Amino acid sequence: MLELHDVRRHFGSGDRRVQAVDGVDLTIRRGEVVALLGPNGAGKTTTLDMLLGLTAPSSGTVRVLGVAPDRATASGAIGAVLQTGGLLGDLTVGETVRLIASLHGAEALSRVPEVMVRADLAGLARRRVAKCSGGEQQRVKFALAMVSDPDILVLDEPTAGMDVTARRHFWDVMRADADAGRTIVFATHYLEEAEQFARRTVVMHRGTVVADAPTALLRASLGERTVSATVPATGEELVARVALIDGVSGARLDGDRLTLRATDSDAVAQLLLDSGAHDLEIAAPTLETAFTALTED
């Protein structure tokens, strides 16, 4: 569905040259839900812009459904929800969706009522866009992206400004779409969204891909679990004993509460419990832990 081969994109020249994307190789198949993560300036938005044909790569090739991105966008085969722009404040929500649908023909116009319901906009059809909240405007953009019934959806921070209920509804719709075969690529700063909804996560840092794996595998890739327990008065001696176990790191004692990371959490737990510790907690690695490890200098 999407192919990027040795894609590079820079802006400016000389001392002001910025290498936004630096040698990205990426292939995304039909029905995949892929989260694109990375700190600010990692190259995520530039990569999405190239997928949509909004900017051309400085070198390398980008293909969407086997053709140039601008052709796929013009045909309605790829839709997008972007962070900024694209809405006229004086139009109502219903007028906006019908206007964009009309650009895609009669079939798209007939799809407007269904799209309004799916985007949870049926009750806002007569409200002027300028009077909509930030989260409501994001839902309008989602409806605009859906009217052409695209094979691929590209989402750049799609739930920014949405409340918890709207975010949950949005991702319920996205999950159903993916199950029906639609391909979804989204950039987000909400790591819990990637953890809950993306089956695959791509992490970018300084314009390059530093990780690309199934989300669950990436989350567990560090192999360390966080162990914490309330320890007896001899806590300092216990810390020294625990530190001798292979794979233990970051042990710290805060009052009578010991926290550490361990690759063999069972061995650590057994030692702690045998030594009189209680209130033991073991937490699996999170995507945030992996993300931080991958993008820290």
ZIPE-V168009 format. One record per pair of residues at least 24 apart in sequence whose C-alpha atoms are under 6 Angstrom apart, sorted by sequence separation. I is the first residue (numbers start at 1). J is the second residue. D is the distance in Angstrom with one decimal. If there is no record, write none. Layout:
i=(I;I)
j=(J;J)
d=(D;D)
This chain:
i=(3;119;2;231;2;135;230;1;134;135;230;1;115;229;1;229;152;156;157;228;94;151;152;153;154;155;156;157;228;93;152;154;227;227;92;93;226;227;92;226;92;93;225;91;92;224;225;224;108;224;89;108;223;89;101;231;97;230;9;230;8;9;229;230;8;229;8;229;7;228;7;228;6;227;5;227;5;226;4;226;4;225;3;225;3;81;225;2;81;2;1;1;80;220;79;219;219;219;79;219;76;78;77;78;80;83;76;77;78;79;80;81;82;78;80;31;31;35;36;37;31;32;33;34;35;36;31;33;35;30;35;42;35;42;34;42;43;33;38;42;33;34;35;36;37;38;34;36;38;24;22;21;22;20)
j=(27;143;27;256;28;161;256;28;161;162;257;29;143;257;30;258;182;186;187;258;125;182;183;184;185;186;187;188;259;125;184;186;259;260;126;127;260;261;127;261;128;129;261;128;129;261;262;262;147;263;129;148;263;130;147;277;144;277;57;278;57;58;278;279;58;279;59;280;59;280;60;281;60;281;60;282;61;282;61;283;62;283;62;284;63;141;285;63;142;64;64;65;145;285;145;285;286;287;150;290;148;150;150;151;153;156;150;151;152;153;154;155;156;153;155;178;181;185;186;187;182;183;184;185;186;187;183;185;187;183;194;204;198;205;198;206;207;198;203;207;199;200;201;202;203;204;201;203;205;208;207;207;208;207)
d=(4.6;5.7;5.7;5.5;5.1;4.3;5.5;5.9;5.2;4.0;4.5;5.2;5.8;5.7;5.8;5.4;5.9;5.7;5.6;5.4;4.4;5.3;4.7;4.8;5.0;4.4;4.9;4.7;4.2;4.9;5.8;5.8;5.7;5.4;5.4;5.9;5.8;6.0;5.1;4.5;3.9;5.6;5.5;5.5;5.4;5.9;5.4;5.1;5.5;4.4;4.7;5.6;5.6;4.2;5.7;4.4;5.8;5.5;5.0;5.3;5.8;4.7;5.9;5.9;5.6;5.4;5.3;4.4;5.8;5.9;4.2;5.3;4.9;5.8;5.7;4.6;5.3;5.7;5.8;5.1;4.6;5.6;5.7;4.9;5.1;5.7;5.5;5.9;5.7;4.8;5.8;4.8;5.3;5.7;4.7;6.0;5.4;4.5;5.7;5.8;5.4;5.0;4.4;6.0;5.6;5.9;5.8;5.3;4.7;4.9;4.6;4.8;5.0;5.8;5.6;5.3;4.3;6.0;5.9;6.0;4.9;5.2;4.8;4.8;5.1;4.6;4.3;6.0;5.8;5.3;5.6;5.7;5.5;4.6;5.3;4.6;4.8;5.1;5.5;5.2;5.6;4.9;4.7;5.0;4.7;4.9;5.6;6.0;5.8;5.8;4.9;4.0;5.5;5.3)
